[in-house]
Amino acid sequence: MAELEKLWDKRNKKATGKPIYDLWLDNYLSLLKEYKQEEIIDLGCGGGCASLYLTERGYKVLACDISKEALSNTKKYIPGIKTKQMNLIEDFPFENESYAIIIADLSLHYFTDQETIHIMKEIKRILKQNGILLARVHSTKNLNNETSLLEEVDKNLYRRGEELRRYFDQEDVEKYFSIIGKIAYQEKSLKRQDTEKEKIVFEIKCQRSK
């Protein structure tokens, strides 16, 4: 855990200022309202974009990340938020079927094939029956603009500097997220106010099944 923690602490030290989020979760507001009394996990919270969006709308959030820097920044701009340091490639520190909803915004595409499978199994384990995962991951359509920066490691998995980055195609989305249950997904454009770069992401809703 130490090396990964150091890597992501280094990255998150560069993040300054209040988290800036886009409004992708607006598409799920009617769904989220069903969980107003539930604590929502923000899995791999990073700088706290999804956590800020949710708390500003009155939701209870547990922000989780391997990086203490990320969690510190999240607490700085979201006073009173609950946080938990955890490594996604290890067993999750939660009981079976303990959460009804999990958000994973741009946090599930940094892992090898086996690590990604493990993460999906752990998400399924801690979701309640019919629980929901809302997630976004990078699409392979971004590769045309980034290939020069990447070293290919495996199918759709690349090394960029010190970190691994997976780019998902439709087959990958179905392979990994169907481990959890029933999935619905679509490709969308992502452009946040803090960057001029436009990305293509898969937006995924996944409902746990037996």
Biotite code that builds the C-alpha atoms (Angstrom):
import biotite.structure as struc

atoms = struc.array([
    struc.Atom([0.000, 0.000, 0.000], chain_id="A", res_id=1, res_name="MET", atom_name="CA", element="C"),
    struc.Atom([2.899, 2.344, 0.769], chain_id="A", res_id=2, res_name="ALA", atom_name="CA", element="C"),
    struc.Atom([4.062, 2.769, -2.847], chain_id="A", res_id=3, res_name="GLU", atom_name="CA", element="C"),
    struc.Atom([0.556, 3.334, -4.194], chain_id="A", res_id=4, res_name="LEU", atom_name="CA", element="C"),
    struc.Atom([-0.194, 5.744, -1.383], chain_id="A", res_id=5, res_name="GLU", atom_name="CA", element="C"),
    struc.Atom([2.980, 7.686, -2.168], chain_id="A", res_id=6, res_name="LYS", atom_name="CA", element="C"),
    struc.Atom([2.091, 7.825, -5.879], chain_id="A", res_id=7, res_name="LEU", atom_name="CA", element="C"),
    struc.Atom([-1.405, 9.179, -5.295], chain_id="A", res_id=8, res_name="TRP", atom_name="CA", element="C"),
    struc.Atom([-0.298, 11.533, -2.524], chain_id="A", res_id=9, res_name="ASP", atom_name="CA", element="C"),
    struc.Atom([2.161, 13.030, -5.017], chain_id="A", res_id=10, res_name="LYS", atom_name="CA", element="C"),
    struc.Atom([-0.598, 13.478, -7.575], chain_id="A", res_id=11, res_name="ARG", atom_name="CA", element="C"),
    struc.Atom([-3.099, 14.912, -5.106], chain_id="A", res_id=12, res_name="ASN", atom_name="CA", element="C"),
    struc.Atom([-0.605, 17.421, -3.710], chain_id="A", res_id=13, res_name="LYS", atom_name="CA", element="C"),
    struc.Atom([-0.948, 19.187, -7.061], chain_id="A", res_id=14, res_name="LYS", atom_name="CA", element="C"),
    struc.Atom([-4.674, 19.650, -6.499], chain_id="A", res_id=15, res_name="ALA", atom_name="CA", element="C"),
    struc.Atom([-5.379, 23.047, -5.001], chain_id="A", res_id=16, res_name="THR", atom_name="CA", element="C"),
    struc.Atom([-8.587, 24.911, -4.390], chain_id="A", res_id=17, res_name="GLY", atom_name="CA", element="C"),
    struc.Atom([-12.175, 23.838, -3.996], chain_id="A", res_id=18, res_name="LYS", atom_name="CA", element="C"),
    struc.Atom([-13.191, 20.746, -6.009], chain_id="A", res_id=19, res_name="PRO", atom_name="CA", element="C"),
    struc.Atom([-14.922, 21.558, -9.292], chain_id="A", res_id=20, res_name="ILE", atom_name="CA", element="C"),
    struc.Atom([-17.544, 19.086, -10.417], chain_id="A", res_id=21, res_name="TYR", atom_name="CA", element="C"),
    struc.Atom([-19.648, 18.683, -13.521], chain_id="A", res_id=22, res_name="ASP", atom_name="CA", element="C"),
    struc.Atom([-23.319, 17.740, -13.312], chain_id="A", res_id=23, res_name="LEU", atom_name="CA", element="C"),
    struc.Atom([-23.371, 14.142, -14.540], chain_id="A", res_id=24, res_name="TRP", atom_name="CA", element="C"),
    struc.Atom([-25.146, 12.976, -11.380], chain_id="A", res_id=25, res_name="LEU", atom_name="CA", element="C"),
    struc.Atom([-28.057, 15.288, -12.248], chain_id="A", res_id=26, res_name="ASP", atom_name="CA", element="C"),
    struc.Atom([-29.188, 12.468, -14.544], chain_id="A", res_id=27, res_name="ASN", atom_name="CA", element="C"),
    struc.Atom([-29.720, 10.287, -11.477], chain_id="A", res_id=28, res_name="TYR", atom_name="CA", element="C"),
    struc.Atom([-31.332, 12.736, -9.054], chain_id="A", res_id=29, res_name="LEU", atom_name="CA", element="C"),
    struc.Atom([-34.665, 10.894, -9.029], chain_id="A", res_id=30, res_name="SER", atom_name="CA", element="C"),
    struc.Atom([-32.777, 7.686, -8.204], chain_id="A", res_id=31, res_name="LEU", atom_name="CA", element="C"),
    struc.Atom([-30.556, 9.321, -5.599], chain_id="A", res_id=32, res_name="LEU", atom_name="CA", element="C"),
    struc.Atom([-33.588, 10.749, -3.789], chain_id="A", res_id=33, res_name="LYS", atom_name="CA", element="C"),
    struc.Atom([-34.544, 7.168, -2.881], chain_id="A", res_id=34, res_name="GLU", atom_name="CA", element="C"),
    struc.Atom([-31.325, 6.996, -0.845], chain_id="A", res_id=35, res_name="TYR", atom_name="CA", element="C"),
    struc.Atom([-31.586, 10.294, 1.003], chain_id="A", res_id=36, res_name="LYS", atom_name="CA", element="C"),
    struc.Atom([-31.321, 8.515, 4.358], chain_id="A", res_id=37, res_name="GLN", atom_name="CA", element="C"),
    struc.Atom([-28.522, 6.194, 3.259], chain_id="A", res_id=38, res_name="GLU", atom_name="CA", element="C"),
    struc.Atom([-24.800, 6.837, 3.545], chain_id="A", res_id=39, res_name="GLU", atom_name="CA", element="C"),
    struc.Atom([-23.264, 6.872, 0.056], chain_id="A", res_id=40, res_name="ILE", atom_name="CA", element="C"),
    struc.Atom([-19.714, 5.676, -0.595], chain_id="A", res_id=41, res_name="ILE", atom_name="CA", element="C"),
    struc.Atom([-17.617, 7.905, -2.856], chain_id="A", res_id=42, res_name="ASP", atom_name="CA", element="C"),
    struc.Atom([-15.128, 5.239, -3.937], chain_id="A", res_id=43, res_name="LEU", atom_name="CA", element="C"),
    struc.Atom([-11.774, 6.714, -4.914], chain_id="A", res_id=44, res_name="GLY", atom_name="CA", element="C"),
    struc.Atom([-12.943, 10.208, -4.095], chain_id="A", res_id=45, res_name="CYS", atom_name="CA", element="C"),
    struc.Atom([-9.788, 11.999, -5.281], chain_id="A", res_id=46, res_name="GLY", atom_name="CA", element="C"),
    struc.Atom([-10.175, 15.721, -4.659], chain_id="A", res_id=47, res_name="GLY", atom_name="CA", element="C"),
    struc.Atom([-13.788, 15.267, -3.584], chain_id="A", res_id=48, res_name="GLY", atom_name="CA", element="C"),
    struc.Atom([-15.782, 16.350, -6.648], chain_id="A", res_id=49, res_name="CYS", atom_name="CA", element="C"),
    struc.Atom([-18.592, 13.798, -6.274], chain_id="A", res_id=50, res_name="ALA", atom_name="CA", element="C"),
    struc.Atom([-18.546, 14.148, -2.479], chain_id="A", res_id=51, res_name="SER", atom_name="CA", element="C"),
    struc.Atom([-19.016, 17.902, -2.754], chain_id="A", res_id=52, res_name="LEU", atom_name="CA", element="C"),
    struc.Atom([-21.850, 17.529, -5.265], chain_id="A", res_id=53, res_name="TYR", atom_name="CA", element="C"),
    struc.Atom([-23.664, 15.095, -2.983], chain_id="A", res_id=54, res_name="LEU", atom_name="CA", element="C"),
    struc.Atom([-23.139, 16.900, 0.317], chain_id="A", res_id=55, res_name="THR", atom_name="CA", element="C"),
    struc.Atom([-24.288, 20.194, -1.174], chain_id="A", res_id=56, res_name="GLU", atom_name="CA", element="C"),
    struc.Atom([-27.554, 18.425, -1.956], chain_id="A", res_id=57, res_name="ARG", atom_name="CA", element="C"),
    struc.Atom([-27.988, 17.021, 1.524], chain_id="A", res_id=58, res_name="GLY", atom_name="CA", element="C"),
    struc.Atom([-26.627, 13.495, 1.145], chain_id="A", res_id=59, res_name="TYR", atom_name="CA", element="C"),
    struc.Atom([-24.510, 11.673, 3.701], chain_id="A", res_id=60, res_name="LYS", atom_name="CA", element="C"),
    struc.Atom([-21.201, 10.613, 2.172], chain_id="A", res_id=61, res_name="VAL", atom_name="CA", element="C"),
    struc.Atom([-18.258, 8.428, 3.151], chain_id="A", res_id=62, res_name="LEU", atom_name="CA", element="C"),
    struc.Atom([-15.324, 9.601, 1.029], chain_id="A", res_id=63, res_name="ALA", atom_name="CA", element="C"),
    struc.Atom([-12.781, 6.825, 0.438], chain_id="A", res_id=64, res_name="CYS", atom_name="CA", element="C"),
    struc.Atom([-9.319, 7.011, -1.115], chain_id="A", res_id=65, res_name="ASP", atom_name="CA", element="C"),
    struc.Atom([-5.845, 5.545, -0.764], chain_id="A", res_id=66, res_name="ILE", atom_name="CA", element="C"),
    struc.Atom([-4.335, 9.028, -0.615], chain_id="A", res_id=67, res_name="SER", atom_name="CA", element="C"),
    struc.Atom([-4.215, 10.916, 2.671], chain_id="A", res_id=68, res_name="LYS", atom_name="CA", element="C"),
    struc.Atom([-3.626, 14.076, 0.640], chain_id="A", res_id=69, res_name="GLU", atom_name="CA", element="C"),
    struc.Atom([-6.886, 13.484, -1.241], chain_id="A", res_id=70, res_name="ALA", atom_name="CA", element="C"),
    struc.Atom([-8.807, 12.887, 1.967], chain_id="A", res_id=71, res_name="LEU", atom_name="CA", element="C"),
    struc.Atom([-7.241, 15.939, 3.618], chain_id="A", res_id=72, res_name="SER", atom_name="CA", element="C"),
    struc.Atom([-8.252, 18.150, 0.690], chain_id="A", res_id=73, res_name="ASN", atom_name="CA", element="C"),
    struc.Atom([-11.761, 16.695, 0.731], chain_id="A", res_id=74, res_name="THR", atom_name="CA", element="C"),
    struc.Atom([-12.136, 17.434, 4.454], chain_id="A", res_id=75, res_name="LYS", atom_name="CA", element="C"),
    struc.Atom([-10.784, 20.937, 3.952], chain_id="A", res_id=76, res_name="LYS", atom_name="CA", element="C"),
    struc.Atom([-13.541, 21.900, 1.546], chain_id="A", res_id=77, res_name="TYR", atom_name="CA", element="C"),
    struc.Atom([-16.318, 19.695, 2.933], chain_id="A", res_id=78, res_name="ILE", atom_name="CA", element="C"),
    struc.Atom([-16.320, 20.273, 6.696], chain_id="A", res_id=79, res_name="PRO", atom_name="CA", element="C"),
    struc.Atom([-17.642, 17.355, 8.720], chain_id="A", res_id=80, res_name="GLY", atom_name="CA", element="C"),
    struc.Atom([-17.491, 14.783, 5.924], chain_id="A", res_id=81, res_name="ILE", atom_name="CA", element="C"),
    struc.Atom([-16.597, 11.238, 6.925], chain_id="A", res_id=82, res_name="LYS", atom_name="CA", element="C"),
    struc.Atom([-13.493, 9.795, 5.256], chain_id="A", res_id=83, res_name="THR", atom_name="CA", element="C"),
    struc.Atom([-11.755, 6.440, 5.117], chain_id="A", res_id=84, res_name="LYS", atom_name="CA", element="C"),
    struc.Atom([-8.346, 5.540, 3.746], chain_id="A", res_id=85, res_name="GLN", atom_name="CA", element="C"),
    struc.Atom([-8.465, 2.313, 1.755], chain_id="A", res_id=86, res_name="MET", atom_name="CA", element="C"),
    struc.Atom([-6.680, 0.510, -1.062], chain_id="A", res_id=87, res_name="ASN", atom_name="CA", element="C"),
    struc.Atom([-9.081, -0.697, -3.752], chain_id="A", res_id=88, res_name="LEU", atom_name="CA", element="C"),
    struc.Atom([-6.925, -3.684, -4.686], chain_id="A", res_id=89, res_name="ILE", atom_name="CA", element="C"),
    struc.Atom([-7.257, -5.074, -1.162], chain_id="A", res_id=90, res_name="GLU", atom_name="CA", element="C"),
    struc.Atom([-10.428, -6.465, 0.405], chain_id="A", res_id=91, res_name="ASP", atom_name="CA", element="C"),
    struc.Atom([-12.788, -3.613, 1.209], chain_id="A", res_id=92, res_name="PHE", atom_name="CA", element="C"),
    struc.Atom([-13.130, -2.842, 4.956], chain_id="A", res_id=93, res_name="PRO", atom_name="CA", element="C"),
    struc.Atom([-16.928, -3.146, 4.925], chain_id="A", res_id=94, res_name="PHE", atom_name="CA", element="C"),
    struc.Atom([-19.439, -5.857, 5.826], chain_id="A", res_id=95, res_name="GLU", atom_name="CA", element="C"),
    struc.Atom([-21.348, -7.835, 3.202], chain_id="A", res_id=96, res_name="ASN", atom_name="CA", element="C"),
    struc.Atom([-24.402, -6.043, 1.787], chain_id="A", res_id=97, res_name="GLU", atom_name="CA", element="C"),
    struc.Atom([-23.789, -2.943, 3.890], chain_id="A", res_id=98, res_name="SER", atom_name="CA", element="C"),
    struc.Atom([-24.350, -0.153, 1.325], chain_id="A", res_id=99, res_name="TYR", atom_name="CA", element="C"),
    struc.Atom([-27.237, 0.604, -1.011], chain_id="A", res_id=100, res_name="ALA", atom_name="CA", element="C"),
    struc.Atom([-25.396, 2.987, -3.314], chain_id="A", res_id=101, res_name="ILE", atom_name="CA", element="C"),
    struc.Atom([-21.795, 3.583, -4.385], chain_id="A", res_id=102, res_name="ILE", atom_name="CA", element="C"),
    struc.Atom([-20.362, 6.334, -6.593], chain_id="A", res_id=103, res_name="ILE", atom_name="CA", element="C"),
    struc.Atom([-17.098, 5.682, -8.441], chain_id="A", res_id=104, res_name="ALA", atom_name="CA", element="C"),
    struc.Atom([-16.316, 8.683, -10.610], chain_id="A", res_id=105, res_name="ASP", atom_name="CA", element="C"),
    struc.Atom([-13.205, 8.188, -12.778], chain_id="A", res_id=106, res_name="LEU", atom_name="CA", element="C"),
    struc.Atom([-11.582, 5.981, -10.139], chain_id="A", res_id=107, res_name="SER", atom_name="CA", element="C"),
    struc.Atom([-11.884, 2.446, -11.556], chain_id="A", res_id=108, res_name="LEU", atom_name="CA", element="C"),
    struc.Atom([-9.613, 2.672, -14.591], chain_id="A", res_id=109, res_name="HIS", atom_name="CA", element="C"),
    struc.Atom([-6.168, 2.441, -12.988], chain_id="A", res_id=110, res_name="TYR", atom_name="CA", element="C"),
    struc.Atom([-5.910, -1.310, -12.530], chain_id="A", res_id=111, res_name="PHE", atom_name="CA", element="C"),
    struc.Atom([-4.811, -4.558, -14.133], chain_id="A", res_id=112, res_name="THR", atom_name="CA", element="C"),
    struc.Atom([-7.313, -7.114, -15.352], chain_id="A", res_id=113, res_name="ASP", atom_name="CA", element="C"),
    struc.Atom([-7.207, -9.179, -12.162], chain_id="A", res_id=114, res_name="GLN", atom_name="CA", element="C"),
    struc.Atom([-7.278, -6.111, -9.920], chain_id="A", res_id=115, res_name="GLU", atom_name="CA", element="C"),
    struc.Atom([-10.311, -4.756, -11.769], chain_id="A", res_id=116, res_name="THR", atom_name="CA", element="C"),
    struc.Atom([-12.115, -8.086, -11.417], chain_id="A", res_id=117, res_name="ILE", atom_name="CA", element="C"),
    struc.Atom([-11.317, -8.100, -7.690], chain_id="A", res_id=118, res_name="HIS", atom_name="CA", element="C"),
    struc.Atom([-12.664, -4.563, -7.288], chain_id="A", res_id=119, res_name="ILE", atom_name="CA", element="C"),
    struc.Atom([-15.914, -5.451, -9.044], chain_id="A", res_id=120, res_name="MET", atom_name="CA", element="C"),
    struc.Atom([-16.367, -8.499, -6.827], chain_id="A", res_id=121, res_name="LYS", atom_name="CA", element="C"),
    struc.Atom([-15.781, -6.387, -3.724], chain_id="A", res_id=122, res_name="GLU", atom_name="CA", element="C"),
    struc.Atom([-18.258, -3.752, -4.887], chain_id="A", res_id=123, res_name="ILE", atom_name="CA", element="C"),
    struc.Atom([-20.830, -6.500, -5.426], chain_id="A", res_id=124, res_name="LYS", atom_name="CA", element="C"),
    struc.Atom([-20.091, -7.986, -2.009], chain_id="A", res_id=125, res_name="ARG", atom_name="CA", element="C"),
    struc.Atom([-20.734, -4.784, -0.086], chain_id="A", res_id=126, res_name="ILE", atom_name="CA", element="C"),
    struc.Atom([-23.758, -3.660, -2.111], chain_id="A", res_id=127, res_name="LEU", atom_name="CA", element="C"),
    struc.Atom([-27.155, -4.571, -0.755], chain_id="A", res_id=128, res_name="LYS", atom_name="CA", element="C"),
    struc.Atom([-29.461, -6.650, -2.940], chain_id="A", res_id=129, res_name="GLN", atom_name="CA", element="C"),
    struc.Atom([-30.549, -4.426, -5.843], chain_id="A", res_id=130, res_name="ASN", atom_name="CA", element="C"),
    struc.Atom([-28.020, -1.822, -4.691], chain_id="A", res_id=131, res_name="GLY", atom_name="CA", element="C"),
    struc.Atom([-26.651, 0.610, -7.259], chain_id="A", res_id=132, res_name="ILE", atom_name="CA", element="C"),
    struc.Atom([-23.198, 1.557, -8.527], chain_id="A", res_id=133, res_name="LEU", atom_name="CA", element="C"),
    struc.Atom([-22.953, 4.774, -10.538], chain_id="A", res_id=134, res_name="LEU", atom_name="CA", element="C"),
    struc.Atom([-19.594, 5.048, -12.275], chain_id="A", res_id=135, res_name="ALA", atom_name="CA", element="C"),
    struc.Atom([-17.628, 6.719, -15.035], chain_id="A", res_id=136, res_name="ARG", atom_name="CA", element="C"),
    struc.Atom([-14.506, 5.373, -16.762], chain_id="A", res_id=137, res_name="VAL", atom_name="CA", element="C"),
    struc.Atom([-12.419, 6.621, -19.666], chain_id="A", res_id=138, res_name="HIS", atom_name="CA", element="C"),
    struc.Atom([-13.268, 5.387, -23.169], chain_id="A", res_id=139, res_name="SER", atom_name="CA", element="C"),
    struc.Atom([-10.798, 4.028, -25.724], chain_id="A", res_id=140, res_name="THR", atom_name="CA", element="C"),
    struc.Atom([-11.929, 6.916, -27.934], chain_id="A", res_id=141, res_name="LYS", atom_name="CA", element="C"),
    struc.Atom([-9.520, 9.095, -25.947], chain_id="A", res_id=142, res_name="ASN", atom_name="CA", element="C"),
    struc.Atom([-6.540, 7.056, -27.128], chain_id="A", res_id=143, res_name="LEU", atom_name="CA", element="C"),
    struc.Atom([-6.178, 8.944, -30.415], chain_id="A", res_id=144, res_name="ASN", atom_name="CA", element="C"),
    struc.Atom([-5.231, 12.073, -28.497], chain_id="A", res_id=145, res_name="ASN", atom_name="CA", element="C"),
    struc.Atom([-3.020, 10.429, -25.864], chain_id="A", res_id=146, res_name="GLU", atom_name="CA", element="C"),
    struc.Atom([-1.138, 7.539, -27.509], chain_id="A", res_id=147, res_name="THR", atom_name="CA", element="C"),
    struc.Atom([2.134, 9.459, -27.665], chain_id="A", res_id=148, res_name="SER", atom_name="CA", element="C"),
    struc.Atom([2.116, 9.736, -23.864], chain_id="A", res_id=149, res_name="LEU", atom_name="CA", element="C"),
    struc.Atom([1.364, 6.069, -23.230], chain_id="A", res_id=150, res_name="LEU", atom_name="CA", element="C"),
    struc.Atom([3.216, 2.760, -23.102], chain_id="A", res_id=151, res_name="GLU", atom_name="CA", element="C"),
    struc.Atom([0.969, -0.221, -23.824], chain_id="A", res_id=152, res_name="GLU", atom_name="CA", element="C"),
    struc.Atom([1.015, -2.859, -21.077], chain_id="A", res_id=153, res_name="VAL", atom_name="CA", element="C"),
    struc.Atom([-1.984, -5.056, -21.944], chain_id="A", res_id=154, res_name="ASP", atom_name="CA", element="C"),
    struc.Atom([-5.200, -4.840, -23.950], chain_id="A", res_id=155, res_name="LYS", atom_name="CA", element="C"),
    struc.Atom([-6.530, -1.313, -23.352], chain_id="A", res_id=156, res_name="ASN", atom_name="CA", element="C"),
    struc.Atom([-4.147, -0.909, -20.389], chain_id="A", res_id=157, res_name="LEU", atom_name="CA", element="C"),
    struc.Atom([-1.313, 1.621, -20.585], chain_id="A", res_id=158, res_name="TYR", atom_name="CA", element="C"),
    struc.Atom([1.371, 3.111, -18.426], chain_id="A", res_id=159, res_name="ARG", atom_name="CA", element="C"),
    struc.Atom([1.432, 6.891, -18.241], chain_id="A", res_id=160, res_name="ARG", atom_name="CA", element="C"),
    struc.Atom([4.374, 8.045, -16.203], chain_id="A", res_id=161, res_name="GLY", atom_name="CA", element="C"),
    struc.Atom([4.180, 6.244, -12.874], chain_id="A", res_id=162, res_name="GLU", atom_name="CA", element="C"),
    struc.Atom([0.531, 5.213, -13.123], chain_id="A", res_id=163, res_name="GLU", atom_name="CA", element="C"),
    struc.Atom([-1.460, 2.603, -15.010], chain_id="A", res_id=164, res_name="LEU", atom_name="CA", element="C"),
    struc.Atom([-4.510, 3.740, -16.932], chain_id="A", res_id=165, res_name="ARG", atom_name="CA", element="C"),
    struc.Atom([-7.170, 1.531, -18.490], chain_id="A", res_id=166, res_name="ARG", atom_name="CA", element="C"),
    struc.Atom([-9.304, 2.716, -21.397], chain_id="A", res_id=167, res_name="TYR", atom_name="CA", element="C"),
    struc.Atom([-12.623, 0.905, -21.687], chain_id="A", res_id=168, res_name="PHE", atom_name="CA", element="C"),
    struc.Atom([-14.416, -0.214, -24.820], chain_id="A", res_id=169, res_name="ASP", atom_name="CA", element="C"),
    struc.Atom([-17.917, -1.669, -24.836], chain_id="A", res_id=170, res_name="GLN", atom_name="CA", element="C"),
    struc.Atom([-16.594, -5.201, -24.394], chain_id="A", res_id=171, res_name="GLU", atom_name="CA", element="C"),
    struc.Atom([-14.609, -4.149, -21.317], chain_id="A", res_id=172, res_name="ASP", atom_name="CA", element="C"),
    struc.Atom([-17.596, -2.383, -19.756], chain_id="A", res_id=173, res_name="VAL", atom_name="CA", element="C"),
    struc.Atom([-19.709, -5.499, -20.133], chain_id="A", res_id=174, res_name="GLU", atom_name="CA", element="C"),
    struc.Atom([-16.921, -7.848, -19.017], chain_id="A", res_id=175, res_name="LYS", atom_name="CA", element="C"),
    struc.Atom([-16.127, -6.066, -15.776], chain_id="A", res_id=176, res_name="TYR", atom_name="CA", element="C"),
    struc.Atom([-19.337, -4.373, -14.653], chain_id="A", res_id=177, res_name="PHE", atom_name="CA", element="C"),
    struc.Atom([-21.553, -7.385, -15.381], chain_id="A", res_id=178, res_name="SER", atom_name="CA", element="C"),
    struc.Atom([-19.710, -9.065, -12.488], chain_id="A", res_id=179, res_name="ILE", atom_name="CA", element="C"),
    struc.Atom([-21.845, -6.857, -10.254], chain_id="A", res_id=180, res_name="ILE", atom_name="CA", element="C"),
    struc.Atom([-25.131, -7.313, -12.066], chain_id="A", res_id=181, res_name="GLY", atom_name="CA", element="C"),
    struc.Atom([-27.399, -5.648, -14.580], chain_id="A", res_id=182, res_name="LYS", atom_name="CA", element="C"),
    struc.Atom([-25.777, -2.741, -16.399], chain_id="A", res_id=183, res_name="ILE", atom_name="CA", element="C"),
    struc.Atom([-26.861, 0.207, -18.508], chain_id="A", res_id=184, res_name="ALA", atom_name="CA", element="C"),
    struc.Atom([-24.272, 2.510, -20.051], chain_id="A", res_id=185, res_name="TYR", atom_name="CA", element="C"),
    struc.Atom([-23.572, 5.136, -22.674], chain_id="A", res_id=186, res_name="GLN", atom_name="CA", element="C"),
    struc.Atom([-20.635, 7.147, -23.917], chain_id="A", res_id=187, res_name="GLU", atom_name="CA", element="C"),
    struc.Atom([-20.673, 10.853, -23.136], chain_id="A", res_id=188, res_name="LYS", atom_name="CA", element="C"),
    struc.Atom([-18.451, 13.884, -23.440], chain_id="A", res_id=189, res_name="SER", atom_name="CA", element="C"),
    struc.Atom([-16.829, 15.193, -20.250], chain_id="A", res_id=190, res_name="LEU", atom_name="CA", element="C"),
    struc.Atom([-15.524, 18.735, -19.950], chain_id="A", res_id=191, res_name="LYS", atom_name="CA", element="C"),
    struc.Atom([-14.980, 20.283, -16.551], chain_id="A", res_id=192, res_name="ARG", atom_name="CA", element="C"),
    struc.Atom([-14.563, 23.974, -15.900], chain_id="A", res_id=193, res_name="GLN", atom_name="CA", element="C"),
    struc.Atom([-11.045, 23.452, -14.548], chain_id="A", res_id=194, res_name="ASP", atom_name="CA", element="C"),
    struc.Atom([-9.665, 22.085, -17.834], chain_id="A", res_id=195, res_name="THR", atom_name="CA", element="C"),
    struc.Atom([-9.994, 22.798, -21.513], chain_id="A", res_id=196, res_name="GLU", atom_name="CA", element="C"),
    struc.Atom([-9.571, 19.141, -22.385], chain_id="A", res_id=197, res_name="LYS", atom_name="CA", element="C"),
    struc.Atom([-12.631, 17.226, -23.473], chain_id="A", res_id=198, res_name="GLU", atom_name="CA", element="C"),
    struc.Atom([-12.786, 13.502, -22.694], chain_id="A", res_id=199, res_name="LYS", atom_name="CA", element="C"),
    struc.Atom([-15.106, 10.700, -23.720], chain_id="A", res_id=200, res_name="ILE", atom_name="CA", element="C"),
    struc.Atom([-16.294, 8.545, -20.826], chain_id="A", res_id=201, res_name="VAL", atom_name="CA", element="C"),
    struc.Atom([-18.605, 5.630, -20.286], chain_id="A", res_id=202, res_name="PHE", atom_name="CA", element="C"),
    struc.Atom([-21.340, 6.540, -17.837], chain_id="A", res_id=203, res_name="GLU", atom_name="CA", element="C"),
    struc.Atom([-22.538, 3.364, -16.136], chain_id="A", res_id=204, res_name="ILE", atom_name="CA", element="C"),
    struc.Atom([-25.417, 2.401, -13.897], chain_id="A", res_id=205, res_name="LYS", atom_name="CA", element="C"),
    struc.Atom([-25.034, -1.063, -12.422], chain_id="A", res_id=206, res_name="CYS", atom_name="CA", element="C"),
    struc.Atom([-27.582, -2.837, -10.219], chain_id="A", res_id=207, res_name="GLN", atom_name="CA", element="C"),
    struc.Atom([-26.422, -5.685, -8.002], chain_id="A", res_id=208, res_name="ARG", atom_name="CA", element="C"),
    struc.Atom([-27.953, -9.051, -8.704], chain_id="A", res_id=209, res_name="SER", atom_name="CA", element="C"),
    struc.Atom([-27.412, -12.449, -7.095], chain_id="A", res_id=210, res_name="LYS", atom_name="CA", element="C"),
])
